[in-house]
Amino acid sequence: MDTFTQFLPWLQIVVSILLVITILLQQTGTGVGGALGGGDGSGNYRTRRGFERFLFYFTIIIAIIFTGLAIAAIVLR
């Protein structure tokens, strides 16, 4: 367990960066352009398809992993 506790902060940093990136990519609009301030701003609702759906579920999985690592850091402290 000692190796895991030394590796845990680095793993948390990597997962947090992945989480931020996936959240930013989920902006409605034109994909990456929407995350950087682009998009039409119309606010129309549409269903997620293809890569958007994958990104949505991937974000949920990354958030669960991030939460688990945070709890593990508290418990193993």
TORMARVEX-306784 format. One record per residue: residue in three letters; z, y, x of N, C-alpha, C in turn. Coordinates in Angstrom, 1 decimal. Layout:
# residues N
> ALA  Z  Y  X  Z  Y  X  Z  Y  X
...
This chain:
# residues 77
> MET  0.0  -1.2  0.8  0.0  0.0  0.0  0.0  1.3  0.9
> ASP  0.4  1.2  2.1  0.5  2.3  2.9  -0.9  2.9  3.2
> THR  -1.9  2.0  3.4  -3.2  2.5  3.6  -3.8  3.2  2.4
> PHE  -3.5  2.7  1.2  -3.9  3.3  0.0  -3.3  4.7  -0.2
> THR  -2.1  4.9  0.1  -1.4  6.2  0.0  -2.0  7.2  1.0
> GLN  -2.5  6.7  2.1  -3.1  7.7  3.1  -4.5  8.0  2.6
> PHE  -5.2  7.1  2.0  -6.6  7.3  1.5  -6.7  8.0  0.2
> LEU  -5.6  8.0  -0.6  -5.6  8.5  -2.0  -5.9  10.0  -2.0
> PRO  -5.4  10.9  -1.2  -5.8  12.3  -1.3  -7.3  12.5  -1.1
> TRP  -7.9  11.8  -0.2  -9.4  11.9  0.1  -10.2  11.4  -1.1
> LEU  -9.7  10.3  -1.7  -10.4  9.8  -2.9  -10.3  10.7  -4.0
> GLN  -9.1  11.4  -4.2  -9.0  12.4  -5.2  -9.9  13.6  -5.0
> ILE  -10.1  14.0  -3.8  -11.0  15.1  -3.5  -12.4  14.7  -3.9
> VAL  -12.9  13.5  -3.5  -14.2  13.1  -3.8  -14.4  13.0  -5.3
> VAL  -13.5  12.4  -6.0  -13.6  12.2  -7.5  -13.6  13.6  -8.2
> SER  -12.8  14.5  -7.7  -12.7  15.8  -8.4  -14.0  16.6  -8.2
> ILE  -14.6  16.5  -7.0  -15.9  17.1  -6.8  -17.0  16.5  -7.7
> LEU  -17.0  15.2  -7.8  -17.9  14.5  -8.7  -17.7  15.0  -10.2
> LEU  -16.4  15.1  -10.6  -16.1  15.6  -11.9  -16.6  17.0  -12.2
> VAL  -16.4  17.9  -11.2  -16.9  19.2  -11.4  -18.4  19.3  -11.5
> ILE  -19.1  18.5  -10.7  -20.6  18.5  -10.7  -21.1  17.9  -12.1
> THR  -20.5  16.9  -12.5  -20.9  16.3  -13.8  -20.7  17.2  -15.0
> ILE  -19.6  17.9  -14.9  -19.3  18.9  -16.0  -20.3  20.0  -16.0
> LEU  -20.6  20.5  -14.8  -21.5  21.6  -14.7  -22.9  21.2  -15.1
> LEU  -23.3  20.0  -14.9  -24.6  19.5  -15.3  -24.7  19.3  -16.8
> GLN  -23.6  19.3  -17.5  -23.7  19.0  -18.9  -23.9  20.3  -19.7
> GLN  -24.1  21.4  -19.1  -24.4  22.6  -19.9  -25.6  22.4  -20.7
> THR  -25.6  22.9  -22.0  -26.8  22.8  -22.8  -27.8  23.8  -22.3
> GLY  -29.0  23.4  -22.6  -30.1  24.3  -22.1  -31.1  23.5  -21.3
> THR  -31.4  24.0  -20.1  -32.4  23.4  -19.3  -31.9  22.6  -18.1
> GLY  -30.9  21.8  -18.3  -30.3  20.9  -17.3  -29.7  21.7  -16.2
> VAL  -30.2  21.6  -15.0  -29.5  22.2  -13.9  -29.7  23.8  -14.0
> GLY  -30.7  24.2  -14.6  -30.9  25.7  -14.8  -29.9  26.2  -15.8
> GLY  -29.5  25.4  -16.8  -28.5  25.8  -17.7  -27.1  25.9  -17.1
> ALA  -26.9  25.0  -16.1  -25.6  25.1  -15.4  -25.5  26.3  -14.5
> LEU  -26.6  26.8  -14.1  -26.6  28.0  -13.2  -26.9  29.3  -13.9
> GLY  -26.7  29.3  -15.2  -26.9  30.6  -15.9  -28.1  30.7  -16.7
> GLY  -29.0  29.7  -16.7  -30.2  29.7  -17.4  -30.0  29.2  -18.8
> GLY  -31.1  28.9  -19.5  -31.0  28.4  -20.9  -31.4  29.4  -21.9
> ASP  -31.7  29.0  -23.1  -32.2  29.9  -24.1  -31.1  30.6  -24.9
> GLY  -29.9  30.0  -24.9  -28.8  30.6  -25.5  -28.8  30.5  -27.1
> SER  -29.7  29.7  -27.6  -29.8  29.6  -29.0  -28.7  28.8  -29.7
> GLY  -28.1  27.9  -29.0  -26.9  27.2  -29.5  -27.3  26.1  -30.5
> ASN  -28.5  25.7  -30.5  -29.0  24.6  -31.4  -28.3  23.3  -31.0
> TYR  -28.0  22.5  -32.0  -27.4  21.2  -31.7  -28.5  20.2  -31.6
> ARG  -28.4  19.3  -30.6  -29.3  18.2  -30.5  -28.6  17.0  -29.9
> THR  -29.1  15.8  -30.2  -28.4  14.6  -29.7  -28.7  14.4  -28.2
> ARG  -27.8  13.7  -27.6  -28.0  13.4  -26.2  -28.9  12.2  -26.0
> ARG  -29.9  12.2  -25.1  -30.8  11.1  -24.9  -31.0  10.9  -23.4
> GLY  -31.2  9.7  -23.1  -31.6  9.4  -21.7  -30.5  9.8  -20.7
> PHE  -30.9  10.6  -19.8  -30.0  11.0  -18.7  -28.8  11.8  -19.2
> GLU  -29.0  12.6  -20.2  -27.9  13.4  -20.8  -26.8  12.4  -21.3
> ARG  -27.2  11.4  -22.0  -26.2  10.4  -22.5  -25.5  9.7  -21.3
> PHE  -26.3  9.3  -20.3  -25.7  8.7  -19.1  -24.7  9.6  -18.5
> LEU  -25.1  10.9  -18.3  -24.2  11.9  -17.7  -22.9  12.1  -18.5
> PHE  -23.0  12.1  -19.8  -21.9  12.3  -20.7  -20.9  11.1  -20.5
> TYR  -21.4  9.9  -20.5  -20.5  8.8  -20.4  -19.9  8.7  -18.9
> PHE  -20.8  9.0  -18.0  -20.3  9.0  -16.6  -19.2  10.1  -16.4
> THR  -19.3  11.2  -17.0  -18.2  12.2  -17.0  -16.9  11.7  -17.5
> ILE  -17.0  11.0  -18.6  -15.8  10.4  -19.2  -15.2  9.4  -18.3
> ILE  -16.0  8.5  -17.7  -15.5  7.5  -16.7  -14.8  8.2  -15.5
> ILE  -15.5  9.2  -15.0  -14.9  9.9  -13.8  -13.6  10.6  -14.2
> ALA  -13.5  11.2  -15.4  -12.3  11.8  -15.8  -11.2  10.8  -15.9
> ILE  -11.5  9.6  -16.4  -10.4  8.6  -16.5  -10.0  8.2  -15.1
> ILE  -10.9  8.0  -14.2  -10.6  7.6  -12.8  -9.7  8.7  -12.2
> PHE  -10.1  10.0  -12.4  -9.3  11.1  -11.9  -7.9  11.1  -12.4
> THR  -7.8  10.9  -13.7  -6.4  10.8  -14.3  -5.6  9.7  -13.7
> GLY  -6.2  8.5  -13.6  -5.6  7.4  -13.0  -5.1  7.6  -11.6
> LEU  -6.0  8.3  -10.8  -5.6  8.6  -9.4  -4.4  9.6  -9.3
> ALA  -4.4  10.6  -10.3  -3.3  11.5  -10.3  -2.0  10.9  -10.7
> ILE  -2.1  9.9  -11.6  -0.9  9.2  -12.0  -0.4  8.3  -10.8
> ALA  -1.3  7.7  -10.1  -1.0  6.8  -9.0  -0.4  7.7  -7.9
> ALA  -0.8  8.9  -7.7  -0.3  9.8  -6.7  1.2  10.1  -7.0
> ILE  1.4  10.3  -8.3  2.8  10.7  -8.7  3.7  9.5  -8.5
> VAL  3.3  8.3  -9.0  4.1  7.1  -8.9  4.4  6.7  -7.5
> LEU  3.4  6.7  -6.6  3.5  6.3  -5.3  4.2  7.3  -4.3
> ARG  4.5  8.4  -4.8  5.1  9.5  -4.0  6.5  9.1  -3.7
